[in-house]
Amino acid sequence: MIIVVDKAECVGCEECLHVCPRETIFMEDEKAEIVQRTCDKCERCIPVCPVKAIKAVSIQLNESKI
């Protein structure tokens, strides 16, 4: 699972920045961006987003490439 920001939906309110315990969210071009390698997937950012632009997404690894 990864946490992603839908940039088309993000309004740049910065609410997610204030709840991230690892400070892994930053603003780029007035939109939230999540650094995946430091995100601990706590999901605290998801419920504070007023436009539901932040989501937890399942990913599938292609085992043949591992």
N, CA, C and O atoms as a Maestro MAE file, in Angstrom:
{
 s_m_m2io_version
 :::
 2.0.0
}

f_m_ct {
 s_m_title
 :::
 protein
 m_atom[264] {
  # First column is atom index #
  i_m_mmod_type
  r_m_x_coord
  r_m_y_coord
  r_m_z_coord
  i_m_residue_number
  s_m_chain_name
  s_m_pdb_residue_name
  s_m_pdb_atom_name
  i_m_atomic_number
  :::
  1 25 0.828 -1.177 0.000 1 A "MET " " N  " 7
  2 3 0.000 0.000 0.000 1 A "MET " " CA " 6
  3 2 0.881 1.253 0.000 1 A "MET " " C  " 6
  4 15 1.928 1.297 0.646 1 A "MET " " O  " 8
  5 25 0.438 2.247 -0.726 2 A "ILE " " N  " 7
  6 3 1.078 3.556 -0.694 2 A "ILE " " CA " 6
  7 2 0.000 4.618 -0.508 2 A "ILE " " C  " 6
  8 15 -1.174 4.384 -0.796 2 A "ILE " " O  " 8
  9 25 0.408 5.772 -0.028 3 A "ILE " " N  " 7
  10 3 -0.494 6.899 0.133 3 A "ILE " " CA " 6
  11 2 -0.191 7.864 -1.007 3 A "ILE " " C  " 6
  12 15 0.960 8.248 -1.213 3 A "ILE " " O  " 8
  13 25 -1.217 8.250 -1.741 4 A "VAL " " N  " 7
  14 3 -1.020 9.110 -2.905 4 A "VAL " " CA " 6
  15 2 -1.916 10.341 -2.835 4 A "VAL " " C  " 6
  16 15 -2.965 10.335 -2.191 4 A "VAL " " O  " 8
  17 25 -1.479 11.387 -3.510 5 A "VAL " " N  " 7
  18 3 -2.255 12.615 -3.630 5 A "VAL " " CA " 6
  19 2 -2.698 12.750 -5.080 5 A "VAL " " C  " 6
  20 15 -1.881 12.696 -5.999 5 A "VAL " " O  " 8
  21 25 -3.988 12.923 -5.270 6 A "ASP " " N  " 7
  22 3 -4.511 13.204 -6.604 6 A "ASP " " CA " 6
  23 2 -4.322 14.698 -6.832 6 A "ASP " " C  " 6
  24 15 -5.062 15.515 -6.283 6 A "ASP " " O  " 8
  25 25 -3.340 15.048 -7.632 7 A "LYS " " N  " 7
  26 3 -2.987 16.456 -7.839 7 A "LYS " " CA " 6
  27 2 -4.123 17.251 -8.482 7 A "LYS " " C  " 6
  28 15 -4.225 18.460 -8.272 7 A "LYS " " O  " 8
  29 25 -4.969 16.593 -9.254 8 A "ALA " " N  " 7
  30 3 -6.101 17.283 -9.872 8 A "ALA " " CA " 6
  31 2 -7.130 17.700 -8.823 8 A "ALA " " C  " 6
  32 15 -7.851 18.680 -9.012 8 A "ALA " " O  " 8
  33 25 -7.198 16.960 -7.723 9 A "GLU " " N  " 7
  34 3 -8.168 17.255 -6.669 9 A "GLU " " CA " 6
  35 2 -7.592 18.122 -5.554 9 A "GLU " " C  " 6
  36 15 -8.340 18.845 -4.896 9 A "GLU " " O  " 8
  37 25 -6.291 18.068 -5.330 10 A "CYS " " N  " 7
  38 3 -5.646 18.800 -4.232 10 A "CYS " " CA " 6
  39 2 -5.845 20.304 -4.417 10 A "CYS " " C  " 6
  40 15 -5.610 20.851 -5.495 10 A "CYS " " O  " 8
  41 25 -6.288 20.969 -3.325 11 A "VAL " " N  " 7
  42 3 -6.504 22.418 -3.371 11 A "VAL " " CA " 6
  43 2 -5.380 23.191 -2.671 11 A "VAL " " C  " 6
  44 15 -5.439 24.416 -2.571 11 A "VAL " " O  " 8
  45 25 -4.370 22.484 -2.193 12 A "GLY " " N  " 7
  46 3 -3.221 23.142 -1.584 12 A "GLY " " CA " 6
  47 2 -3.479 23.743 -0.221 12 A "GLY " " C  " 6
  48 15 -2.835 24.726 0.143 12 A "GLY " " O  " 8
  49 25 -4.396 23.189 0.538 13 A "CYS " " N  " 7
  50 3 -4.754 23.753 1.845 13 A "CYS " " CA " 6
  51 2 -3.695 23.523 2.919 13 A "CYS " " C  " 6
  52 15 -3.671 24.238 3.921 13 A "CYS " " O  " 8
  53 25 -2.821 22.539 2.726 14 A "GLU " " N  " 7
  54 3 -1.718 22.196 3.626 14 A "GLU " " CA " 6
  55 2 -2.148 21.538 4.934 14 A "GLU " " C  " 6
  56 15 -1.329 21.406 5.843 14 A "GLU " " O  " 8
  57 25 -3.393 21.128 5.054 15 A "GLU " " N  " 7
  58 3 -3.849 20.450 6.268 15 A "GLU " " CA " 6
  59 2 -3.044 19.170 6.529 15 A "GLU " " C  " 6
  60 15 -2.716 18.858 7.673 15 A "GLU " " O  " 8
  61 25 -2.737 18.447 5.470 16 A "CYS " " N  " 7
  62 3 -2.008 17.181 5.606 16 A "CYS " " CA " 6
  63 2 -0.604 17.380 6.165 16 A "CYS " " C  " 6
  64 15 -0.095 16.516 6.879 16 A "CYS " " O  " 8
  65 25 0.024 18.505 5.851 17 A "LEU " " N  " 7
  66 3 1.367 18.780 6.346 17 A "LEU " " CA " 6
  67 2 1.396 18.812 7.868 17 A "LEU " " C  " 6
  68 15 2.370 18.372 8.480 17 A "LEU " " O  " 8
  69 25 0.350 19.323 8.476 18 A "HIS " " N  " 7
  70 3 0.311 19.515 9.925 18 A "HIS " " CA " 6
  71 2 0.100 18.228 10.712 18 A "HIS " " C  " 6
  72 15 0.402 18.187 11.905 18 A "HIS " " O  " 8
  73 25 -0.408 17.181 10.077 19 A "VAL " " N  " 7
  74 3 -0.680 15.932 10.801 19 A "VAL " " CA " 6
  75 2 0.346 14.839 10.531 19 A "VAL " " C  " 6
  76 15 0.335 13.809 11.206 19 A "VAL " " O  " 8
  77 25 1.217 15.036 9.578 20 A "CYS " " N  " 7
  78 3 2.201 13.997 9.229 20 A "CYS " " CA " 6
  79 2 3.287 13.921 10.300 20 A "CYS " " C  " 6
  80 15 4.041 14.879 10.477 20 A "CYS " " O  " 8
  81 25 3.381 12.796 11.019 21 A "PRO " " N  " 7
  82 3 4.374 12.681 12.091 21 A "PRO " " CA " 6
  83 2 5.816 12.583 11.587 21 A "PRO " " C  " 6
  84 15 6.753 12.842 12.343 21 A "PRO " " O  " 8
  85 25 5.998 12.217 10.334 22 A "ARG " " N  " 7
  86 3 7.353 12.056 9.784 22 A "ARG " " CA " 6
  87 2 7.765 13.230 8.903 22 A "ARG " " C  " 6
  88 15 8.859 13.236 8.338 22 A "ARG " " O  " 8
  89 25 6.880 14.228 8.787 23 A "GLU " " N  " 7
  90 3 7.143 15.396 7.944 23 A "GLU " " CA " 6
  91 2 7.559 14.986 6.528 23 A "GLU " " C  " 6
  92 15 8.506 15.523 5.954 23 A "GLU " " O  " 8
  93 25 6.831 14.035 5.996 24 A "THR " " N  " 7
  94 3 7.145 13.482 4.680 24 A "THR " " CA " 6
  95 2 6.299 14.081 3.560 24 A "THR " " C  " 6
  96 15 6.436 13.708 2.395 24 A "THR " " O  " 8
  97 25 5.422 15.016 3.931 25 A "ILE " " N  " 7
  98 3 4.588 15.689 2.936 25 A "ILE " " CA " 6
  99 2 5.116 17.108 2.741 25 A "ILE " " C  " 6
  100 15 5.397 17.813 3.710 25 A "ILE " " O  " 8
  101 25 5.246 17.516 1.492 26 A "PHE " " N  " 7
  102 3 5.700 18.869 1.188 26 A "PHE " " CA " 6
  103 2 4.844 19.407 0.050 26 A "PHE " " C  " 6
  104 15 4.104 18.664 -0.595 26 A "PHE " " O  " 8
  105 25 4.957 20.687 -0.180 27 A "MET " " N  " 7
  106 3 4.184 21.326 -1.251 27 A "MET " " CA " 6
  107 2 5.083 21.533 -2.466 27 A "MET " " C  " 6
  108 15 6.221 21.989 -2.352 27 A "MET " " O  " 8
  109 25 4.542 21.186 -3.628 28 A "GLU " " N  " 7
  110 3 5.239 21.414 -4.891 28 A "GLU " " CA " 6
  111 2 4.214 21.957 -5.881 28 A "GLU " " C  " 6
  112 15 3.203 21.309 -6.153 28 A "GLU " " O  " 8
  113 25 4.471 23.126 -6.409 29 A "ASP " " N  " 7
  114 3 3.526 23.788 -7.314 29 A "ASP " " CA " 6
  115 2 2.144 23.931 -6.668 29 A "ASP " " C  " 6
  116 15 1.114 23.753 -7.319 29 A "ASP " " O  " 8
  117 25 2.150 24.254 -5.378 30 A "GLU " " N  " 7
  118 3 0.926 24.484 -4.590 30 A "GLU " " CA " 6
  119 2 0.053 23.247 -4.430 30 A "GLU " " C  " 6
  120 15 -1.150 23.353 -4.190 30 A "GLU " " O  " 8
  121 25 0.670 22.066 -4.565 31 A "LYS " " N  " 7
  122 3 -0.025 20.799 -4.377 31 A "LYS " " CA " 6
  123 2 0.784 19.936 -3.412 31 A "LYS " " C  " 6
  124 15 2.012 20.013 -3.382 31 A "LYS " " O  " 8
  125 25 0.090 19.115 -2.623 32 A "ALA " " N  " 7
  126 3 0.777 18.225 -1.680 32 A "ALA " " CA " 6
  127 2 1.500 17.119 -2.437 32 A "ALA " " C  " 6
  128 15 1.019 16.617 -3.454 32 A "ALA " " O  " 8
  129 25 2.651 16.759 -1.922 33 A "GLU " " N  " 7
  130 3 3.459 15.674 -2.491 33 A "GLU " " CA " 6
  131 2 3.940 14.825 -1.317 33 A "GLU " " C  " 6
  132 15 4.327 15.369 -0.283 33 A "GLU " " O  " 8
  133 25 3.920 13.505 -1.463 34 A "ILE " " N  " 7
  134 3 4.336 12.593 -0.403 34 A "ILE " " CA " 6
  135 2 5.613 11.881 -0.826 34 A "ILE " " C  " 6
  136 15 5.691 11.325 -1.921 34 A "ILE " " O  " 8
  137 25 6.610 11.901 0.047 35 A "VAL " " N  " 7
  138 3 7.859 11.183 -0.203 35 A "VAL " " CA " 6
  139 2 7.631 9.730 0.222 35 A "VAL " " C  " 6
  140 15 7.579 9.425 1.413 35 A "VAL " " O  " 8
  141 25 7.499 8.854 -0.747 36 A "GLN " " N  " 7
  142 3 7.139 7.462 -0.466 36 A "GLN " " CA " 6
  143 2 8.165 6.731 0.394 36 A "GLN " " C  " 6
  144 15 7.793 5.910 1.233 36 A "GLN " " O  " 8
  145 25 9.429 7.012 0.201 37 A "ARG " " N  " 7
  146 3 10.450 6.254 0.942 37 A "ARG " " CA " 6
  147 2 10.458 6.569 2.433 37 A "ARG " " C  " 6
  148 15 10.969 5.775 3.224 37 A "ARG " " O  " 8
  149 25 9.900 7.715 2.833 38 A "THR " " N  " 7
  150 3 9.872 8.051 4.259 38 A "THR " " CA " 6
  151 2 8.473 7.980 4.871 38 A "THR " " C  " 6
  152 15 8.325 8.078 6.089 38 A "THR " " O  " 8
  153 25 7.462 7.814 4.047 39 A "CYS " " N  " 7
  154 3 6.080 7.711 4.538 39 A "CYS " " CA " 6
  155 2 5.918 6.376 5.266 39 A "CYS " " C  " 6
  156 15 6.282 5.325 4.739 39 A "CYS " " O  " 8
  157 25 5.360 6.429 6.502 40 A "ASP " " N  " 7
  158 3 5.161 5.178 7.244 40 A "ASP " " CA " 6
  159 2 3.734 4.625 7.120 40 A "ASP " " C  " 6
  160 15 3.351 3.701 7.837 40 A "ASP " " O  " 8
  161 25 2.958 5.206 6.201 41 A "LYS " " N  " 7
  162 3 1.598 4.731 5.879 41 A "LYS " " CA " 6
  163 2 0.659 4.790 7.077 41 A "LYS " " C  " 6
  164 15 -0.207 3.926 7.218 41 A "LYS " " O  " 8
  165 25 0.810 5.786 7.938 42 A "CYS " " N  " 7
  166 3 -0.037 5.907 9.126 42 A "CYS " " CA " 6
  167 2 -1.450 6.347 8.777 42 A "CYS " " C  " 6
  168 15 -2.372 6.144 9.567 42 A "CYS " " O  " 8
  169 25 -1.634 6.946 7.607 43 A "GLU " " N  " 7
  170 3 -2.921 7.386 7.081 43 A "GLU " " CA " 6
  171 2 -3.530 8.565 7.825 43 A "GLU " " C  " 6
  172 15 -4.716 8.841 7.646 43 A "GLU " " O  " 8
  173 25 -2.777 9.263 8.641 44 A "ARG " " N  " 7
  174 3 -3.316 10.431 9.352 44 A "ARG " " CA " 6
  175 2 -3.702 11.553 8.399 44 A "ARG " " C  " 6
  176 15 -4.576 12.362 8.711 44 A "ARG " " O  " 8
  177 25 -3.064 11.605 7.258 45 A "CYS " " N  " 7
  178 3 -3.338 12.665 6.291 45 A "CYS " " CA " 6
  179 2 -4.659 12.468 5.557 45 A "CYS " " C  " 6
  180 15 -5.265 13.439 5.103 45 A "CYS " " O  " 8
  181 25 -5.107 11.237 5.437 46 A "ILE " " N  " 7
  182 3 -6.299 10.945 4.639 46 A "ILE " " CA " 6
  183 2 -7.561 11.624 5.177 46 A "ILE " " C  " 6
  184 15 -8.243 12.306 4.412 46 A "ILE " " O  " 8
  185 25 -7.900 11.468 6.463 47 A "PRO " " N  " 7
  186 3 -9.159 12.063 6.923 47 A "PRO " " CA " 6
  187 2 -9.146 13.587 7.039 47 A "PRO " " C  " 6
  188 15 -10.212 14.200 7.086 47 A "PRO " " O  " 8
  189 25 -7.972 14.211 7.086 48 A "VAL " " N  " 7
  190 3 -7.945 15.673 7.219 48 A "VAL " " CA " 6
  191 2 -8.060 16.396 5.886 48 A "VAL " " C  " 6
  192 15 -8.250 17.612 5.858 48 A "VAL " " O  " 8
  193 25 -7.948 15.673 4.790 49 A "CYS " " N  " 7
  194 3 -8.049 16.312 3.473 49 A "CYS " " CA " 6
  195 2 -9.504 16.685 3.201 49 A "CYS " " C  " 6
  196 15 -10.360 15.805 3.110 49 A "CYS " " O  " 8
  197 25 -9.794 17.986 3.070 50 A "PRO " " N  " 7
  198 3 -11.179 18.407 2.900 50 A "PRO " " CA " 6
  199 2 -11.797 18.029 1.550 50 A "PRO " " C  " 6
  200 15 -13.019 18.037 1.403 50 A "PRO " " O  " 8
  201 25 -10.958 17.699 0.571 51 A "VAL " " N  " 7
  202 3 -11.485 17.344 -0.755 51 A "VAL " " CA " 6
  203 2 -11.221 15.885 -1.117 51 A "VAL " " C  " 6
  204 15 -11.430 15.468 -2.257 51 A "VAL " " O  " 8
  205 25 -10.761 15.119 -0.136 52 A "LYS " " N  " 7
  206 3 -10.503 13.677 -0.332 52 A "LYS " " CA " 6
  207 2 -9.505 13.403 -1.460 52 A "LYS " " C  " 6
  208 15 -9.662 12.449 -2.222 52 A "LYS " " O  " 8
  209 25 -8.485 14.247 -1.555 53 A "ALA " " N  " 7
  210 3 -7.472 14.080 -2.601 53 A "ALA " " CA " 6
  211 2 -6.392 13.072 -2.211 53 A "ALA " " C  " 6
  212 15 -5.607 12.647 -3.059 53 A "ALA " " O  " 8
  213 25 -6.346 12.687 -0.932 54 A "ILE " " N  " 7
  214 3 -5.323 11.748 -0.464 54 A "ILE " " CA " 6
  215 2 -5.975 10.398 -0.244 54 A "ILE " " C  " 6
  216 15 -7.009 10.285 0.414 54 A "ILE " " O  " 8
  217 25 -5.343 9.370 -0.814 55 A "LYS " " N  " 7
  218 3 -5.919 8.030 -0.756 55 A "LYS " " CA " 6
  219 2 -4.837 6.976 -0.504 55 A "LYS " " C  " 6
  220 15 -3.675 7.155 -0.869 55 A "LYS " " O  " 8
  221 25 -5.246 5.885 0.125 56 A "ALA " " N  " 7
  222 3 -4.390 4.708 0.254 56 A "ALA " " CA " 6
  223 2 -4.670 3.820 -0.949 56 A "ALA " " C  " 6
  224 15 -5.823 3.510 -1.250 56 A "ALA " " O  " 8
  225 25 -3.619 3.417 -1.626 57 A "VAL " " N  " 7
  226 3 -3.752 2.637 -2.856 57 A "VAL " " CA " 6
  227 2 -2.931 1.360 -2.737 57 A "VAL " " C  " 6
  228 15 -1.765 1.389 -2.344 57 A "VAL " " O  " 8
  229 25 -3.545 0.261 -3.077 58 A "SER " " N  " 7
  230 3 -2.821 -1.012 -3.105 58 A "SER " " CA " 6
  231 2 -1.975 -1.073 -4.362 58 A "SER " " C  " 6
  232 15 -2.397 -0.635 -5.432 58 A "SER " " O  " 8
  233 25 -0.799 -1.609 -4.225 59 A "ILE " " N  " 7
  234 3 0.056 -1.799 -5.392 59 A "ILE " " CA " 6
  235 2 0.429 -3.267 -5.480 59 A "ILE " " C  " 6
  236 15 0.536 -3.955 -4.464 59 A "ILE " " O  " 8
  237 25 0.622 -3.732 -6.680 60 A "GLN " " N  " 7
  238 3 1.043 -5.104 -6.881 60 A "GLN " " CA " 6
  239 2 2.441 -5.083 -7.477 60 A "GLN " " C  " 6
  240 15 2.716 -4.394 -8.460 60 A "GLN " " O  " 8
  241 25 3.303 -5.850 -6.857 61 A "LEU " " N  " 7
  242 3 4.667 -5.960 -7.373 61 A "LEU " " CA " 6
  243 2 4.718 -7.049 -8.427 61 A "LEU " " C  " 6
  244 15 4.112 -8.109 -8.275 61 A "LEU " " O  " 8
  245 25 5.429 -6.781 -9.469 62 A "ASN " " N  " 7
  246 3 5.637 -7.776 -10.502 62 A "ASN " " CA " 6
  247 2 6.802 -8.646 -10.036 62 A "ASN " " C  " 6
  248 15 7.964 -8.261 -10.166 62 A "ASN " " O  " 8
  249 25 6.484 -9.822 -9.492 63 A "GLU " " N  " 7
  250 3 7.492 -10.689 -8.879 63 A "GLU " " CA " 6
  251 2 8.549 -11.153 -9.878 63 A "GLU " " C  " 6
  252 15 9.658 -11.501 -9.472 63 A "GLU " " O  " 8
  253 25 8.241 -11.165 -11.143 64 A "SER " " N  " 7
  254 3 9.233 -11.604 -12.123 64 A "SER " " CA " 6
  255 2 10.361 -10.593 -12.273 64 A "SER " " C  " 6
  256 15 11.421 -10.913 -12.811 64 A "SER " " O  " 8
  257 25 10.131 -9.363 -11.794 65 A "LYS " " N  " 7
  258 3 11.159 -8.328 -11.899 65 A "LYS " " CA " 6
  259 2 11.881 -8.085 -10.583 65 A "LYS " " C  " 6
  260 15 12.736 -7.204 -10.498 65 A "LYS " " O  " 8
  261 25 11.546 -8.858 -9.556 66 A "ILE " " N  " 7
  262 3 12.195 -8.673 -8.245 66 A "ILE " " CA " 6
  263 2 13.480 -9.465 -8.187 66 A "ILE " " C  " 6
  264 15 14.174 -9.443 -7.171 66 A "ILE " " O  " 8
  :::
 }
 m_bond[263] {
  # First column is bond index #
  i_m_from
  i_m_to
  i_m_order
  :::
  1 1 2 1
  2 2 3 1
  3 3 4 2
  4 3 5 1
  5 5 6 1
  6 6 7 1
  7 7 8 2
  8 7 9 1
  9 9 10 1
  10 10 11 1
  11 11 12 2
  12 11 13 1
  13 13 14 1
  14 14 15 1
  15 15 16 2
  16 15 17 1
  17 17 18 1
  18 18 19 1
  19 19 20 2
  20 19 21 1
  21 21 22 1
  22 22 23 1
  23 23 24 2
  24 23 25 1
  25 25 26 1
  26 26 27 1
  27 27 28 2
  28 27 29 1
  29 29 30 1
  30 30 31 1
  31 31 32 2
  32 31 33 1
  33 33 34 1
  34 34 35 1
  35 35 36 2
  36 35 37 1
  37 37 38 1
  38 38 39 1
  39 39 40 2
  40 39 41 1
  41 41 42 1
  42 42 43 1
  43 43 44 2
  44 43 45 1
  45 45 46 1
  46 46 47 1
  47 47 48 2
  48 47 49 1
  49 49 50 1
  50 50 51 1
  51 51 52 2
  52 51 53 1
  53 53 54 1
  54 54 55 1
  55 55 56 2
  56 55 57 1
  57 57 58 1
  58 58 59 1
  59 59 60 2
  60 59 61 1
  61 61 62 1
  62 62 63 1
  63 63 64 2
  64 63 65 1
  65 65 66 1
  66 66 67 1
  67 67 68 2
  68 67 69 1
  69 69 70 1
  70 70 71 1
  71 71 72 2
  72 71 73 1
  73 73 74 1
  74 74 75 1
  75 75 76 2
  76 75 77 1
  77 77 78 1
  78 78 79 1
  79 79 80 2
  80 79 81 1
  81 81 82 1
  82 82 83 1
  83 83 84 2
  84 83 85 1
  85 85 86 1
  86 86 87 1
  87 87 88 2
  88 87 89 1
  89 89 90 1
  90 90 91 1
  91 91 92 2
  92 91 93 1
  93 93 94 1
  94 94 95 1
  95 95 96 2
  96 95 97 1
  97 97 98 1
  98 98 99 1
  99 99 100 2
  100 99 101 1
  101 101 102 1
  102 102 103 1
  103 103 104 2
  104 103 105 1
  105 105 106 1
  106 106 107 1
  107 107 108 2
  108 107 109 1
  109 109 110 1
  110 110 111 1
  111 111 112 2
  112 111 113 1
  113 113 114 1
  114 114 115 1
  115 115 116 2
  116 115 117 1
  117 117 118 1
  118 118 119 1
  119 119 120 2
  120 119 121 1
  121 121 122 1
  122 122 123 1
  123 123 124 2
  124 123 125 1
  125 125 126 1
  126 126 127 1
  127 127 128 2
  128 127 129 1
  129 129 130 1
  130 130 131 1
  131 131 132 2
  132 131 133 1
  133 133 134 1
  134 134 135 1
  135 135 136 2
  136 135 137 1
  137 137 138 1
  138 138 139 1
  139 139 140 2
  140 139 141 1
  141 141 142 1
  142 142 143 1
  143 143 144 2
  144 143 145 1
  145 145 146 1
  146 146 147 1
  147 147 148 2
  148 147 149 1
  149 149 150 1
  150 150 151 1
  151 151 152 2
  152 151 153 1
  153 153 154 1
  154 154 155 1
  155 155 156 2
  156 155 157 1
  157 157 158 1
  158 158 159 1
  159 159 160 2
  160 159 161 1
  161 161 162 1
  162 162 163 1
  163 163 164 2
  164 163 165 1
  165 165 166 1
  166 166 167 1
  167 167 168 2
  168 167 169 1
  169 169 170 1
  170 170 171 1
  171 171 172 2
  172 171 173 1
  173 173 174 1
  174 174 175 1
  175 175 176 2
  176 175 177 1
  177 177 178 1
  178 178 179 1
  179 179 180 2
  180 179 181 1
  181 181 182 1
  182 182 183 1
  183 183 184 2
  184 183 185 1
  185 185 186 1
  186 186 187 1
  187 187 188 2
  188 187 189 1
  189 189 190 1
  190 190 191 1
  191 191 192 2
  192 191 193 1
  193 193 194 1
  194 194 195 1
  195 195 196 2
  196 195 197 1
  197 197 198 1
  198 198 199 1
  199 199 200 2
  200 199 201 1
  201 201 202 1
  202 202 203 1
  203 203 204 2
  204 203 205 1
  205 205 206 1
  206 206 207 1
  207 207 208 2
  208 207 209 1
  209 209 210 1
  210 210 211 1
  211 211 212 2
  212 211 213 1
  213 213 214 1
  214 214 215 1
  215 215 216 2
  216 215 217 1
  217 217 218 1
  218 218 219 1
  219 219 220 2
  220 219 221 1
  221 221 222 1
  222 222 223 1
  223 223 224 2
  224 223 225 1
  225 225 226 1
  226 226 227 1
  227 227 228 2
  228 227 229 1
  229 229 230 1
  230 230 231 1
  231 231 232 2
  232 231 233 1
  233 233 234 1
  234 234 235 1
  235 235 236 2
  236 235 237 1
  237 237 238 1
  238 238 239 1
  239 239 240 2
  240 239 241 1
  241 241 242 1
  242 242 243 1
  243 243 244 2
  244 243 245 1
  245 245 246 1
  246 246 247 1
  247 247 248 2
  248 247 249 1
  249 249 250 1
  250 250 251 1
  251 251 252 2
  252 251 253 1
  253 253 254 1
  254 254 255 1
  255 255 256 2
  256 255 257 1
  257 257 258 1
  258 258 259 1
  259 259 260 2
  260 259 261 1
  261 261 262 1
  262 262 263 1
  263 263 264 2
  :::
 }
}
